[in-house]
């Protein structure tokens, strides 16, 4: 009986250690990707330098990050603030031009015809669709039920195991974005990184 208990405890410790090792490995990937994006000035930390990788990402904050990815922040921050979305009437005026820039360029859509989803957290599938559009897979991004499958096919989910309707944190966002940077745009042999000509 003692041997059985000891054996069970041993296997429990092995499983626990393996789980911790796996979690540490994933966290390391997130940090590496985030540091890469920081070197391109795509993401920034808080006042203490914390990149807040475990913090869920709001839709409006993602838009600011996208404007930096696309080398277009200066234009995005000065974009027209007129909007059709009713939920943006009380939104911070800082975000309005960024949001309208992203919508006008087709990078993001509202959660409904009249509502942007201001203050909502980004889901994995929403972000997958955005990255597909940036890679010129716009027709694929329209097939909502297939978006996550396309994201896997094109390598956007390498190193990740997420459900489509999970909320996205900044670490997951960073890894998916660096995966996208390595991915050729549709119909091209050039990676997104080469096309955008990002500089450190």
N, C-alpha and C positions, 0 to 999 in steps of 0.2 A: 504493500500500500504506500509505504514511504517513497519507494522508488518511482511509483506512478505520479505522486504529488511533485516530487523533485523534477521529474521529466516534464510535467505540465508547466511548472514554474520556469524551467529552462526555455521551453518553446515560447512562452509568453514574453520572456525577456528578449529573445531573438526577434520576435515580431515587433515589440516595442522599439528596439534599437533600429530595426530596418525602417520602421515608419518615421522615426526621428531623422534618420540619415536621408531618407527620401525628401522629407520636408525641408531639411537644410539645403539639399541640392537644388530644389526648386527655388528657394529663397535666394540662393546664390545666383541663379540664372536671372531672376528678376532684377537683382541689384546690378549685375553686369550690363543688362540691357538698359536699365535706367541711367547708368553712368555713361553709356554710349550716347543716349539721347541727350543727356545733359551736355556732353562735349560738343554736340551740334547746336546747343542752345534751344532745343525743342521743349525740354521740360526744365523746371527750376524747383528748388526746394523752398521750404519756408525760411523765415529769418535766421533760423539756427542751422540751415543747410540740410535739414531732414527732407528726404524725397517722398516721405509719407506713402510708401509702397503698399501698405496694407489698408489704405483709405479708399473707400468707394468713390468713383468718379461721377460727377454730375455732368449732364449734357452740355451745359454752357461752358464748363471748364474744359471739356474735351475739345470744344470748338477753338478755343484759344491755342491749345496745343497743336491742333491741325493747321492753323494758320502759320505756325512756326515751321511745321513739317514741310509745308508747301512753299516756304520762303516768301510768304505774302502777308506777314503780320502788319506791316506798315499800311498797306492798302486796306486790310481787313478792319483795322481799328478806326479808319476814317470812312468806312462804307456807310451808305444811307441807312438811317435809323428807322425809316418807315417800315411798318410790318403789318402783315395780314393776321398774325397770330394774336388771339384775344388774351392769352395768358402772359403776354409780354408787356402789357400795359403797366404793370407794377414791377417789372423787372429792372434790375440795375442798368442804368444807361451805358455803363462800361461794356456790357455784353451785347447790347442791341446791334451795333455795327458788325461785330464778329459773326453773330448768328445770321444776319441777313447776307453777309458775304458767303457763308457756308451754304445757305439755302440757294442763293443765286447761282453758285457754282455747281450745284447738284450733289454736294458731298453728303448732305444730311437732309432728311425730310421731317415734317412734323409728325407727332405721334397720331394726330388726326389732321383733317383738312384745316381746322381752325385753331388747333392747339400745338405749340411747339414741344411742350413737355419741360418747361423751365423749372429747375429745381429737382427734376427727376434724376435718379441714378441711371447711368448707361447700362444696358444689358449686353451680354456677350454677343448676341446675334445682331443687335443694332451696330455695334462696333465692327463686327465682321462685314456687314453690308457696306459700311463707310470705307473700309480698307479695300473691298472689292471694287467699289466705284473709283477710288483713287488709282487702282491698278487697271482701270478701263474695262472692268468686268461688270459694266452697268446692267446689261441684260440679265446676267446671272444674279445680281443683287435684287432684281425685281421678283425673283422666284423665292418668296419669303420662306417657304417650307424647306427649300433646298440650300439656303444661304450657308448654313453651318457645314453642310456636306462640301460645298464649293470651297469654303475656308480651309477645310482639311485637305482637299485635293491640291490646292495651290500653296500649301505649306504654312499657312498663317497660324496654324494651331500646333506647330512643332514644339514639343516640350511642355504642352499644356493639356489638361484634361478637365474641360469645363462644360457645363450644360448651357444650351443656348439662352435660356431665360434667367441664368444667374446674373447678379449684379457684378460689374467689372471693377476690380480695384486697380490702383495705379501701377502696381507691379505687373499684373497680367496685361494691362494695356501696353506697358513698355516692351514686354517680350513679344507680344503680337505685332507691335509696330516695327521692331527690329527684324522680325521674320518677314514682314512686308517689304522692308528696305532691301532684303536679299532677293526678293522675288521679281522676275522680269515682268514688265508691263505687257498686257495682252498684245500679241502680234509683234513683239520686240524681243531681242536677245539681251537687251540692256536691263539691268536691275533698276528698281525704283531709286535706289541710292545714286546710281550713275545718272539717271534722268534728271533728278532734282539737283544734282551737283552740290550736295551738302558739304560744307567745309567745317573742320574742327578749329 
